[in-house]
Structures are given as structure tokens and as C-alpha cells.
Amino acid sequence: MSDKITPYKDSQSGKKEQVATMFNNISGNYDGLNRVISFGIDVKWRKNVLKMVAAKNPQTVLDIATGTADLAIMMSNTNASKIIGLDISAGMLDVGRQKVKAKNLSDKIELVLGDSEDIPFPDNTFDAITVGFGVRNFENLEKGLAEILRVLKPNGIFVILETSVPEKFPFKQGYQFYTKNILPLIGRIFSRDRSAYGYLSESAAAFPYGEALNNILRKTGFIDVACKPQTLGVATIYSASKK
């Protein structure tokens, strides 16, 4: 299970603290490296998330593990009057705030430093909640999902975009080779944190996906759980709601 995988194996800190440190370290070149590593396809995946959320006409949106706010900024294309991005990394949020300001969205998007497993908002606050490539970094997945369920309004929509593993030959083998060998190499060349992209590929490979994650969502209390593989299964979009 990915909650046993941490960025810095010799560190005595918990996963949460290590993840915050890691993202602070790589925040400056995170966006550029992401585009290179995913060949830019991650933008299309986020647009698919946007379509699902926009169809529900939310007024309030929470983007968990918002990072540099890519998905939060994209949510400004919905009818939402208030969008909040929450992240544990101050460094990533600093980059995100610059992007929000550059797009003149500061009146609509607020970026907040906070813990996804202790969300600083009351019950039933948000019409829609999104997480883009963040749930595998939760220290306690079930606790994080339970918090998301708590702050989601009844009949609201919850959408996860996360990496997954292709099932079919030869895409599965190609994906495994790329994530195990090429992705960490790119990270070591272009990032000052040599451990970060090794952790990201290792955690992606170990994280439950497809029906396994669907079942965890159902166990947490979500309803109408469904998933849609993206681009041969290298990523998956999950959707769920609340009674």
C-alpha cells in the first residue's frame, strides 16, 4: 500500500512531513517537468475532469492537493463563484498564487495551506471537490477520503484524477519500464531533489487503482462510484457523490 512508501527512506519524519518537504523542494520546476514527463497529456485529463464538474453547475469548489493550482485555475471555467485550493506545501502554493494573480483570478480563487486529512471547513460546504494526482500522497488514505466526504454537500460531486497501471500487453510493460527507469532519470537530471521523482513513480505503481479504489470509496461512504481509464489506462478519473 502506498502509505508505506515515503519520499525519503532514511528520514524519521512521517509521510505527511516528507511529502510537504519534497514538494517544497521541487515546486520551482514542477510544472515544466510534469509537462515533459506526461508529454502534455495531463492537460487533456484535467479538461475531462473540468467537464464532469462543470456539468453539475457548482457554486463552491474545493481542489485538494492543489499544488501549483492547475486544476483550481481550470475550475474557473465552471459557474463557481468561489474556488479554494488546499495544499500542504507552501512552496507549491507560492507558485500557484503567482499563476492565479497572472490570470486575474484572485477574486475567485483562494489558495490555503492545510492538511487534506484535517480539512479546515465545516461539514457540507462544497458542491464539488477535486483531487488531481494527490490522493496517493495522503498519509492515511481512508482518513483523507472521510474528510472529503464530510465537507462535500449531499448530492455533490467528488472527482479524482490519479495515475494507474495499464492492464494490457504491451502497454503495461512499457509503462512499467518508463516509470521505473525513465521518469526517475528525468527527475534526477532536472530536479535538485533526487528522491522526489523516484518516490512519485514508486507510489504510483503501488497505489490501488480501478475497482480497488472504487471499493475504498464505497467503504468510506461515497455513492455512485465510477471510474474511467484515460490514455490506455496510464491515468484514471474517478467520480463519486454523497447521500
C-alpha positions as semicolon CSV with decimal commas, in nm:
position;residue;x (nm);y (nm);z (nm)
1;M;0,000;0,000;0,000
2;S;0,138;0,341;-0,095
3;D;0,102;0,490;0,252
4;K;0,416;0,288;0,346
5;I;0,612;0,447;0,063
6;T;0,780;0,774;0,156
7;P;1,000;1,020;-0,036
8;Y;1,300;0,998;0,197
9;K;1,355;0,648;0,324
10;D;1,620;0,749;0,580
11;S;1,406;1,025;0,732
12;Q;1,246;0,984;1,073
13;S;0,963;1,223;0,978
14;G;0,617;1,095;0,892
15;K;0,496;1,069;0,533
16;K;0,297;1,393;0,558
17;E;0,601;1,599;0,659
18;Q;0,819;1,429;0,397
19;V;0,567;1,497;0,120
20;A;0,549;1,866;0,218
21;T;0,928;1,891;0,213
22;M;0,953;1,712;-0,120
23;F;0,701;1,937;-0,294
24;N;0,861;2,248;-0,143
25;N;1,191;2,131;-0,294
26;I;1,055;2,069;-0,645
27;S;0,794;2,347;-0,663
28;G;1,003;2,572;-0,888
29;N;1,027;2,328;-1,177
30;Y;0,726;2,105;-1,104
31;D;0,501;2,238;-1,382
32;G;0,766;2,214;-1,653
33;L;0,874;1,866;-1,551
34;N;0,513;1,749;-1,538
35;R;0,455;1,855;-1,897
36;V;0,772;1,674;-2,007
37;I;0,703;1,357;-1,810
38;S;0,340;1,324;-1,925
39;F;0,408;1,452;-2,280
40;G;0,146;1,718;-2,202
41;I;-0,138;1,466;-2,191
42;D;-0,214;1,558;-1,829
43;V;-0,373;1,882;-1,956
44;K;-0,631;1,680;-2,151
45;W;-0,704;1,467;-1,845
46;R;-0,769;1,779;-1,637
47;K;-1,004;1,909;-1,906
48;N;-1,202;1,586;-1,876
49;V;-1,231;1,648;-1,500
50;L;-1,348;2,002;-1,575
51;K;-1,629;1,873;-1,800
52;M;-1,757;1,641;-1,528
53;V;-1,756;1,913;-1,264
54;A;-1,896;2,187;-1,489
55;A;-2,192;1,965;-1,578
56;K;-2,302;1,988;-1,212
57;N;-2,301;2,371;-1,211
58;P;-2,126;2,402;-0,873
59;Q;-2,114;2,731;-0,684
60;T;-1,834;2,625;-0,449
61;V;-1,537;2,407;-0,544
62;L;-1,255;2,268;-0,331
63;D;-0,940;2,141;-0,502
64;I;-0,747;1,918;-0,262
65;A;-0,368;1,881;-0,301
66;T;-0,394;2,171;-0,542
67;G;-0,017;2,206;-0,583
68;T;0,054;2,490;-0,826
69;A;-0,321;2,534;-0,878
70;D;-0,352;2,398;-1,234
71;L;-0,683;2,226;-1,164
72;A;-0,815;2,506;-0,942
73;I;-0,747;2,756;-1,221
74;M;-0,922;2,529;-1,470
75;M;-1,226;2,518;-1,239
76;S;-1,270;2,892;-1,302
77;N;-1,432;2,780;-1,630
78;T;-1,728;2,648;-1,431
79;N;-2,007;2,865;-1,288
80;A;-1,846;2,851;-0,942
81;S;-1,828;3,181;-0,758
82;K;-1,570;3,053;-0,509
83;I;-1,284;2,808;-0,566
84;I;-1,047;2,707;-0,288
85;G;-0,723;2,520;-0,344
86;L;-0,582;2,338;-0,041
87;D;-0,227;2,205;-0,017
88;I;0,027;2,105;0,245
89;S;0,321;2,258;0,056
90;A;0,380;2,632;0,099
91;G;0,628;2,628;-0,190
92;M;0,376;2,486;-0,435
93;L;0,112;2,735;-0,320
94;D;0,354;3,025;-0,375
95;V;0,390;2,920;-0,738
96;G;0,014;2,873;-0,764
97;R;-0,060;3,221;-0,629
98;Q;0,164;3,374;-0,894
99;K;-0,031;3,187;-1,164
100;V;-0,369;3,286;-1,015
101;K;-0,262;3,651;-1,000
102;A;-0,130;3,644;-1,357
103;K;-0,470;3,523;-1,476
104;N;-0,657;3,787;-1,272
105;L;-0,842;3,522;-1,076
106;S;-0,750;3,629;-0,722
107;D;-1,109;3,737;-0,653
108;K;-1,240;3,389;-0,738
109;I;-0,961;3,151;-0,632
110;E;-0,817;3,133;-0,281
111;L;-0,519;2,909;-0,205
112;V;-0,497;2,779;0,151
113;L;-0,216;2,600;0,335
114;G;-0,375;2,298;0,503
115;D;-0,395;1,926;0,562
116;S;-0,619;1,710;0,344
117;E;-0,672;1,480;0,642
118;D;-0,794;1,768;0,861
119;I;-0,978;1,997;0,619
120;P;-1,040;2,341;0,780
121;F;-1,401;2,380;0,665
122;P;-1,742;2,288;0,813
123;D;-1,950;1,986;0,712
124;N;-2,139;2,008;0,381
125;T;-1,953;2,313;0,249
126;F;-1,867;2,235;-0,115
127;D;-2,074;2,146;-0,420
128;A;-1,772;1,987;-0,588
129;I;-1,435;1,856;-0,469
130;T;-1,146;1,755;-0,692
131;V;-0,807;1,593;-0,637
132;G;-0,553;1,582;-0,919
133;F;-0,262;1,344;-0,859
134;G;-0,284;1,388;-0,484
135;V;-0,464;1,102;-0,311
136;R;-0,164;0,870;-0,330
137;N;0,028;1,123;-0,119
138;F;-0,219;1,105;0,170
139;E;-0,059;0,963;0,482
140;N;-0,386;0,792;0,570
141;L;-0,598;0,744;0,257
142;E;-0,919;0,645;0,435
143;K;-0,895;0,940;0,676
144;G;-0,841;1,182;0,389
145;L;-1,136;1,044;0,194
146;A;-1,358;1,058;0,505
147;E;-1,269;1,427;0,547
148;I;-1,357;1,493;0,184
149;L;-1,691;1,317;0,231
150;R;-1,756;1,531;0,539
151;V;-1,712;1,868;0,365
152;L;-1,889;1,763;0,042
153;K;-2,254;1,865;0,018
154;P;-2,520;1,594;-0,026
155;N;-2,557;1,522;-0,399
156;G;-2,227;1,699;-0,461
157;I;-1,963;1,558;-0,693
158;F;-1,618;1,430;-0,597
159;V;-1,368;1,370;-0,878
160;I;-1,021;1,215;-0,852
161;L;-0,760;1,219;-1,128
162;E;-0,481;0,976;-1,046
163;T;-0,219;0,764;-1,213
164;S;-0,296;0,397;-1,272
165;V;-0,133;0,099;-1,440
166;P;-0,234;-0,020;-1,790
167;E;-0,365;-0,375;-1,791
168;K;-0,293;-0,486;-2,148
169;F;0,028;-0,603;-2,315
170;P;0,250;-0,430;-2,425
171;F;0,127;-0,106;-2,265
172;K;0,166;-0,243;-1,913
173;Q;0,527;-0,344;-1,972
174;G;0,606;-0,015;-2,146
175;Y;0,451;0,184;-1,863
176;Q;0,645;-0,012;-1,601
177;F;0,975;0,044;-1,782
178;Y;0,904;0,416;-1,824
179;T;0,801;0,480;-1,463
180;K;1,076;0,265;-1,312
181;N;1,365;0,384;-1,528
182;I;1,293;0,691;-1,739
183;L;1,081;0,902;-1,502
184;P;1,328;0,891;-1,209
185;L;1,615;0,963;-1,451
186;I;1,440;1,275;-1,583
187;G;1,375;1,383;-1,225
188;R;1,739;1,335;-1,124
189;I;1,861;1,535;-1,424
190;F;1,626;1,830;-1,390
191;S;1,532;1,842;-1,020
192;R;1,751;1,931;-0,724
193;D;1,561;1,675;-0,517
194;R;1,697;1,342;-0,640
195;S;1,449;1,137;-0,437
196;A;1,130;1,309;-0,547
197;Y;1,060;1,152;-0,885
198;G;1,168;0,810;-0,765
199;Y;0,905;0,840;-0,493
200;L;0,641;0,965;-0,737
201;S;0,690;0,668;-0,969
202;E;0,712;0,416;-0,683
203;S;0,398;0,547;-0,513
204;A;0,209;0,549;-0,843
205;A;0,294;0,184;-0,906
206;A;0,182;0,075;-0,558
207;F;-0,136;0,279;-0,526
208;P;-0,472;0,096;-0,560
209;Y;-0,649;0,180;-0,884
210;G;-0,961;0,088;-1,076
211;E;-1,207;-0,126;-0,884
212;A;-0,973;-0,141;-0,582
213;L;-1,000;0,235;-0,531
214;N;-1,371;0,225;-0,616
215;N;-1,421;-0,018;-0,327
216;I;-1,230;0,207;-0,087
217;L;-1,453;0,499;-0,189
218;R;-1,765;0,290;-0,129
219;K;-1,631;0,171;0,208
220;T;-1,572;0,535;0,307
221;G;-1,939;0,613;0,236
222;F;-1,942;0,755;-0,116
223;I;-2,220;0,658;-0,357
224;D;-2,250;0,649;-0,737
225;V;-1,883;0,549;-0,761
226;A;-1,744;0,507;-1,113
227;C;-1,410;0,522;-1,290
228;K;-1,292;0,600;-1,645
229;P;-0,942;0,496;-1,756
230;Q;-0,755;0,760;-1,956
231;T;-0,497;0,712;-2,236
232;L;-0,461;0,332;-2,234
233;G;-0,501;0,325;-1,855
234;V;-0,197;0,530;-1,751
235;A;-0,438;0,751;-1,554
236;T;-0,794;0,711;-1,428
237;I;-1,070;0,956;-1,344
238;Y;-1,294;0,852;-1,053
239;S;-1,626;1,014;-0,969
240;A;-1,848;0,975;-0,666
241;S;-2,122;1,152;-0,474
242;K;-2,274;1,177;-0,126
243;K;-2,616;1,078;0,004
